[in-house]
């Protein structure tokens, strides 16, 4: 008869098995998954999230760019071209009045056309 009983030996073996399992888990936690050892769902999910993040970033940058363009147009460019737009609108109004059979001032029309083409 030995110093250790059969029960003690079995407990030691199960404890050793548990320790080995925890060591294997720790080793697996440290290794990174590649395309070859990852499941299809994991690959799909990671790529889906990456694509979705890229799309949201693109939309955000596009909206910033569009906002900048609108801001610059309304504050700097539109006040510069507003007088020309008013002249075009007035010239179109005069032309439509003449076309409709109403008598328009020919001299006023000629002056408008000269201003537009300067």
C-alpha positions as CSV (number, residue, x, y, z in Angstrom):
1,X,0.0,0.0,0.0
2,X,1.2,3.3,-0.9
3,X,1.2,6.6,0.9
4,X,-1.5,8.1,-1.4
5,X,-4.9,6.5,-1.8
6,X,-6.6,5.9,-5.2
7,X,-9.0,8.8,-4.5
8,X,-6.1,11.3,-4.0
9,X,-4.5,10.2,-7.3
10,X,-7.8,10.7,-9.1
11,X,-8.2,14.2,-7.7
12,X,-4.7,15.0,-8.8
13,X,-5.4,13.8,-12.3
14,X,-8.6,15.9,-12.6
15,X,-6.8,18.9,-11.1
16,X,-4.0,18.4,-13.7
17,X,-6.6,18.1,-16.4
18,X,-8.3,21.4,-15.3
19,X,-4.9,23.2,-15.2
20,X,-4.1,21.9,-18.7
21,X,-7.5,23.1,-20.0
22,X,-7.0,26.6,-18.5
23,X,-3.5,26.8,-20.0
24,X,-4.9,25.9,-23.4
25,X,-7.6,28.6,-23.1
26,X,-5.0,31.2,-22.1
27,X,-2.9,30.2,-25.1
28,X,-5.9,30.5,-27.4
29,X,-6.8,33.9,-26.0
30,X,-3.4,35.2,-27.0
31,X,-3.5,34.1,-30.5
32,X,-5.2,36.1,-33.2
33,X,-7.7,34.6,-35.5
34,X,-7.0,34.6,-39.2
35,X,-9.4,34.0,-42.1
36,X,-8.3,30.3,-42.1
37,X,-9.3,29.6,-38.4
38,X,-12.3,32.0,-38.0
39,X,-15.8,31.0,-38.8
40,X,-17.7,32.4,-41.8
41,X,-20.0,34.4,-39.5
42,X,-17.1,36.1,-37.8
43,X,-15.6,37.1,-41.1
44,X,-18.9,38.3,-42.4
45,X,-19.7,40.3,-39.2
46,X,-16.3,42.0,-39.1
47,X,-16.4,42.9,-42.7
48,X,-20.0,44.2,-42.4
49,X,-19.0,46.4,-39.5
50,X,-16.0,47.7,-41.3
51,X,-18.0,48.5,-44.4
52,X,-20.8,50.1,-42.4
53,X,-18.3,52.3,-40.6
54,X,-16.6,53.3,-43.8
55,X,-20.0,54.3,-45.3
56,X,-21.0,56.3,-42.3
57,X,-17.6,58.1,-42.4
58,X,-18.1,58.9,-46.1
59,X,-21.6,60.3,-45.6
60,X,-20.3,62.4,-42.7
61,X,-17.4,63.8,-44.8
62,X,-19.8,64.4,-47.7
63,X,-22.2,66.3,-45.5
64,X,-19.4,68.5,-44.1
65,X,-18.2,69.2,-47.6
66,X,-21.7,70.0,-48.8
67,X,-22.3,72.3,-45.8
68,X,-19.1,74.2,-46.5
69,X,-20.1,74.7,-50.2
70,X,-23.5,76.0,-49.3
71,X,-22.1,78.3,-46.6
72,X,-19.5,79.7,-49.0
73,X,-22.1,80.1,-51.8
74,X,-24.7,81.9,-49.6
75,X,-22.3,84.2,-47.8
76,X,-19.8,85.1,-50.5
77,X,-20.8,84.1,-54.0
78,X,-24.5,84.8,-54.0
79,X,-24.3,88.4,-53.0
80,X,-21.8,88.9,-55.9
81,X,-24.1,87.5,-58.5
82,X,-27.4,88.7,-57.2
83,X,-27.4,91.9,-59.3
84,X,-26.8,89.9,-62.5
85,X,-29.6,87.5,-61.6
86,X,-32.0,90.5,-61.0
87,X,-31.1,91.9,-64.4
88,X,-31.7,88.5,-66.1
89,X,-35.1,88.2,-64.3
90,X,-36.1,91.7,-65.4
91,X,-35.0,91.0,-69.0
92,X,-37.0,87.8,-69.1
93,X,-40.0,89.6,-67.7
94,X,-39.8,92.3,-70.4
95,X,-39.4,89.6,-73.1
96,X,-42.5,87.7,-71.9
97,X,-44.5,90.9,-71.9
98,X,-43.6,91.6,-75.5
99,X,-44.3,88.0,-76.5
100,X,-47.7,88.1,-74.9
101,X,-48.9,90.9,-77.2
102,X,-48.4,93.7,-74.7
103,X,-46.4,96.6,-75.9
104,X,-43.1,96.8,-74.1
105,X,-40.6,99.6,-74.3
106,X,-38.1,98.6,-77.1
107,X,-35.5,101.0,-75.8
108,X,-35.6,99.6,-72.3
109,X,-35.2,96.1,-73.7
110,X,-32.2,97.2,-75.8
111,X,-30.6,98.7,-72.7
112,X,-31.1,95.6,-70.7
113,X,-29.6,93.4,-73.4
114,X,-26.6,95.7,-73.6
115,X,-26.1,95.5,-69.8
116,X,-26.3,91.7,-69.9
117,X,-23.7,91.3,-72.6
118,X,-21.0,93.6,-71.1
